[in-house]
Amino acid sequence: MGNLDDVETNVEDPQIGNVYDSVERLFEYYKIYGKKMGFEVIKRTSNKGDDGELRYVTFACARSRPSKSTSKNSLKMKPTSKLNCKARLTASLCLNGKWEIRSLVLDHNHKLSTPGKLRYFKTNRELKPVVKRKLELNDIARIRSNKSYNSFVVEAGGHENLTFLEKDCRNYLDRVRRLQLGEGDANAIQHYFLRMQSSSKNFYTMDLDEEGRLKNVFWADARSRAA
């Protein structure tokens, strides 16, 4: 059985017949294995039984998706991470509730990443609760996300010691701000727009009804207005 307590350098290669207590533990194991080997892991497919219970899953290399280019000019084709890589594992639910690896492909059709690039994989990035809380408090104090991120870098002793990127901080704060905007809450939206205007050149207008309720909102950032 796979041991999630193993350090990445000692994690064993997956084998057909390996059994895991849950599909979550299997996915965590495969992510650790992928991090050791130099590839990102995604949840590829899943199938449920007639009772709605999950029965089969396939976890794969993130480059497993087929490449689709709409450009006929080879000089204009953009680099893509979709290489139709076949590396993957498929597991099924056993009668005892555990998950067993049924099929497995270990070989990749591309060069694997170096350890220094592993932190950029989405599945390896994580914002811990203490980081989220500090971001929220700094945002309330109108401290920009890039300054918050720089403080995390200093505290960690370098970018390579962080489990997240600066854009993860920005994306998290964007989600928090959207959740804070209750449906029809014109005051919250206006406060949000004012706060956004303090950090960048933006334009907005709000249409309220006679009772002061929000009807329509128009918002354009600097890039949109320039276009």
Secondary structure by P-SEA (a helix, b strand, c coil): ccccccccccccccccccccccaaaaaaaaaaaaaaaccccccccccccccccccbbbbbcccccbbbbccccccccccccccccccbbbbbbccccccccccccccccbbbbcccccccccccccccaaaaaaaaaaaaacccaaaaaaaaaaaacccccccccaaaaaaaaaaaaaaaccccaaaaaaaaaaaaaacccccbbbbbcccccccbbbbbccccccc
